[in-house]
Amino acid sequence: MKLDPEQESILQGESGKAVALAMKTLISYGEVFGAKRLVPVKSCHLTGTFGIVMIKSYCLILERLVSEGARVKVLSTTNPRPGANLNIMNRFAFLKQARLERLLERLGATPNYSCVCYEDANVPSLGDCLGWAESSAVQYANSVLGARSNRNSALIDVCCAVTGYAPEFGYLLDENRRGQMLVKLKVKKMDASGLGFIIGQKAVGQVPVIEHFDFNRIELKNLGGAMAASGAVALFHVEGLTPEAPDLKSVFNGQPETTITITQEDLDSLRKKQPDIASSIVFGCPQMTFDETMELAKYFVGKRVKKPTWFCLVPDAKRRFEKTDLYQDVLRAGVKIYDFCPLGALTARLGNKHVLTPSGKLFYYLEGTDYGNMDDCLKACGVNP
């Protein structure tokens, strides 16, 4: 790999031994994937924000960086907190949460604590190169905003942040952003998260292109989050909607490699046949935005939930929501409102073995979860859509 003079100086230790090791790591990472150079990144998003009791090595690496005075070189936002104070099991499981957050603060990371960083805290522009981790955030940045990031891991994201560089391969290159799979729709009632889950299962690492459908921002968020979970898809296009797919001819390099059709029956097959057996209902994975919360909250006005119900919000969205009249309405309905990651909060639990969710992402990752579309989940809560 060819390095420029600044990169070479970092590798030789002029920014500290720990940052030099970070640069060496990026070079090795890039060489594995055939990268010929490192490119500057506009921002990073750090995924390692769960202070799990056994993450000794991760904390030691961060401690070494901050002890040498290393700081992030670019805007670097942080993934959600895991709900460490929810109960006694979580307090033990995430025993290192406070220590981890102190280290991230000393490193200069932005304490937004959200997987939906692209809503306000870290909004890239078309064509920006990024050093992001967190599958759903990478997915949205690539697909909806037209920025460029690979699906990086924890620690690779930190290496990008403290050096300001990422190896140029994968989705940073034009040739890897072309569509591969055409997705046709025969759907009467759209369920974007369910659609994303199914596409992910069928695409698995490819770049799908969905024929035109007028998805809104909330639907694109949940569509991509589910797709990234179920199929490791880091980039999708929607014909005539997303920035790199003005039409099918432009987004495909010739003809699609494969074509699939998703039907209403496919969407319905994901749904739990008896959603009323749910022990709880969870909304917000990826975390809900302010607009998403305001739309959902209307269904709970003057109602009372019949089962435990969670709203999991972007922290800033939660602060805004708390200032609205709808916030009090939702509290009176019996809904619990949180700003942490429901996956982290619910991974260790006693009972509550039938979590119902309209999130394809949470459905994929959390054991003991059933999927329902939004209508199913509202009915299970005891509020009719």
N, C-alpha and C positions, 0 to 999 in steps of 0.2 A: 504494500500500500504506500502510495506517495503522500508524504506529509508536507505541509507548508512550514515556513520558519516558526510561526507561532505554535503550531501543533508540536513541532519537534522540540521546542523549548519546554513545553508542558511535559512531554515525555521524558525529557532529561532532568526533570525535577525542579525547574525554576519556579513553579507554583506550589511546591511542596511534594513530599514523597507520596502522600496518600492520593493527591490529584494525579500524580504521575502514574500510579497504579490504576486509577480510573481510566486514564487515557490508554494505557496498555490493554486494559480489558476491552475497551471499545475497538481497538485495532484488531484484537483476536476475534472478537465477535463479528466484525465486518469481514475479515478474511475468510471466515467459515462460509459466509454467504457470497463471496466473490466481490466484495466492495473494493473499488480502486482508490477511493479517497474518503475523507471525512468532510462533512459540510456543516456550516453553522446552523443552529436551530434557533427559532424565534421564541419557543417556550417549551417547558416540560410539564408533565403531570405525573406525580409520584403515587404509586399504588400501594406501597408498603406502610399502611397506617393502622394496622391492627397490632396492638401490643401484646401478642400472644406470649404466654409464659415461656415458650421454648425458643424464641427467636434471638438466641444469644449472639450468633455470628452477625446478623443484620445490625443489631445495636452496636456491636464492637466496631464494625466498619464505619458507621455514622460517628461514633465517638472519636475514632482516629481522625476522620476528616475535620470535625469541629475543633479537636485539640490542636490541629495544625493551622487553624484559622480559615479553613476552606469555607467558601460561601457559594451559593448557586450563582451562575453567571447570567442566567436568564430567568424570566418569570417562571416559577415552578409551583404549581398548585398541588393540593393534597386530596387524596381519596377520603371517603367517609370514615368517621369513627365507628367502632363496632358495637356500641351499646354496652360499654364496660360496667356501667353502674346500674344496669337494668335489674339484676338479681345477684345473689351470692355466687352462683355458678359462674356468671360472667365476670364478676370481680376477681375470681381466682384465675379463670381462663385468660383474661387480659390484664394480668398483674403488672405488666410492663408498660401499660398505656401512657401513664403520666411521664415516665422516663422517655419513651419514644417521642411524645409530642414536644418535650423540651429539646430533644436533639434536633428534630425537624425545624423548630423555631430558631435554634442557634445556627442552623445551616442556611437560614434565610428563606425557607419555604413559606408560601402563602397559606395561612390557616383557614382556608375556605371549607375544608372537610366535606367534599362533595364529589361524586362520580359524574355530576352534570356540570363540570367546571366551565364548559362552553356556553352556558347560559348567560354568565356575566363576568365571572372572575378571570377567565382565560379564553378569550374569543379570537381564534386565529383567522387570518384572511386567506382568500383563495391563493393556492400555490405555496403557502408558508411551509417550510420544513420544520418538523416537530420531533421532540424526543419523548413521546408520551407512552405511558403504560395505562392499564385499565381498559379492558376490551370494549366496553360500550362507549367510552369517551373517544378512543381511537376510531371506532366505527363512525361516530357522528362527525368527527373532524374530517375524516377522509371523504365520507359519502355526501354529507349535507353541506359542509362548508368548503369542500374542495381543497383542504390543506393536505399535508403529506406526512404520514407517520407510519412506521411499522408497528406491529403489535409487540411492543417491547415488554420485558419482564421487570419485576422488582430488582433493584440494584443497577440494571442497565439504565433505567430511568435516572437514577441518582448519578451515575457516571456521565450521562449526557448533561445533566443539570450543572455539575461542578466544573465541567470542561467547556460547555457551550457548543458541543459538537455531537454529531451522530454519523455512523457509517452510511454511505449512500448505496443502498440496495433495495430490493423489494418495492414497496409502494411509494418510495421516493423517486422512482424512475417511471417515465411516461409509458414505456412498453408493458409494465406490469399493472397498469390501471385500466386497461381495456376490458370490456365485458367478455365473459366466457359463456355464461348460461343465460338464456332468455326465459323469463318467467311470465307466462300468460295467466290471466285471472278470469275465473268464472265464479264470481262471488256476489251474492245478493246483499249480505250484511257484513261490512268490513270489520275485521278484528285484527288490527295491525300487529299487535304483539303475537297473537297466534300465528299470523302469516309469517312473521319473522322466524318463529320457532321452526315451522315446517320448512321454510326455504333453507335455513341453516342446516337442518338434517340432510337435505338433498344436495346442497352446494358444497359443504365441507371444504373450506379453504379456497374455493373459487371466487370469481367476481360475478355475482348475479346481476342481471338487469331486469327490472320489473317494468312491464308495459305500463303506459301512462295511467296513473291514478292520482287524484288530487289530495294526497296526504297532507295533513297540517304538521306543524313543528312537533307537537306532542306525539302524534302518531309515528313520525319519523324517529323520534327518540326511542320509543318503545319497540318499534319494528326492528331497529338496528341493535338494540340491547339484547333482544331475544335471539337474533340471528348470530350475533357474536358469541353468545353462550352455547347455543346448540350445535354450531358448525364451525367455530373459529373463523368466521367470515369477518374480515377487517375492512372491506370496502364493498358497497353495492351502489347501483345507480337506479334512478327512476326516470324513465323516458319523459323528456319534456319538463322535468321538475328539478332534479339535482344538477349542479353546475357543469358537470362533465358529460352530460347526456342530453344535449339539445334535441337529438333524434337518434334512432337506432343505428343509422348508417355511421354517425360520428363516433358512437361509443364502442361499436364492434370493429375489429380489424378483419373485415370480411363477414362471413356468416357466423352465427353463434355455434359454439362447439356442441352444445346440447340445448334442447328446448323442453321445458316442463310446463304443466298446467296445474294450478292450484284451484280447487273447487270449493264450493260452500260445504260439501260433505267432508272435505279434508279439514276445514276449520272446525266443524262441529265435532269431528272425531276426537279432538283434543279435550273437549269439555267433559268435566266430571258429570256422570249420569245422575248422581244424587248429590248435588252441592249442599243440600241441607245437613249432611252429616259433618260438615266442617266444624272443627273445634275453634277456629278463629279465621278471620279474613284480614289479609294484609295488602295494602295498596302502596306502591312506591318503590319499585326496583327496576330501572334506575330511579333514584329519588325524584319525588314530584316537584315540579316547578310551581311558582306562584299561580300562574294562569291555570295550570292543570288542577291545582288544589281548589281554586275558586270555582271551577266548573264542577268538580266532583262534590264539593261541599253543599251545593244547592239541593242535592237529593236527601240530605240529612236534616234539613230545616223542619222543626216541629215533629221530628221522629225520635224513636228510641231504638238503638240497636239491640238485637236479641242475642248476639254473640260477640265476644271480644273482637274489636275492630281497630286496626292500626292505620294511620296515615304516616308515611315516612317521607319527609320533605328535605330538600336542599336547606341547609341552615339559614341562609339569607331569606329564602322563601318563607320559612317558618316565622322568622322575625317580622316579616311584612304581613303575613297572614294573621298573626296575633293582634294586629292593630285594626282588624276588620270586624264588622258585626257578625259575619259568617263564622268567625273563629268561636265565638261564644255559642252560637247555634250548634256547631259540631261538638263542642264539649258537652253541652246539655244532652246531646243525642247519645253520649257515652263513648265517643270515639277517643282513643289515645293518640296523641300527636307527638311524633318524635322527629329528630333530625339525624339519626344514625342509620347505618346499613342494616336492613332487616335480616339479610343473610348472616352477617356476623352476629347479630343479637340472638338469633334463633337456632344457630347451629347446635349449641349445647342446651338441651331443654328436657324437662320432665313433663310427660303428658303432652297435650297440644299436638297430637300426632297427625291431625288432618288440617293443615293450613291450606286455605283456599286463596288463590291469588289470580289476578288478571295479568300477571307479569310472566312472560315466557322465560325471562332471565331467572327469576327466583324459582320458577317451576323446574328449570333444568338443574340448578345448583343445590337446592335445599331438599334434603331427604324428608319424606313425609309430607310432600306438597301436592295438592291437586290443582288443576287448571280450570278456570272458568272465565268466560268473557265478562265484560263489564256488567251486563244484565244479570248474569248468574251470581256474581259477587254481591251486587246490590240487593238482590232477592235474599241471599243467604244472610246478609246483615239485618234483614227485616225492613228495608226501605225499597219500595218498588220503583224501578226506573221509569 
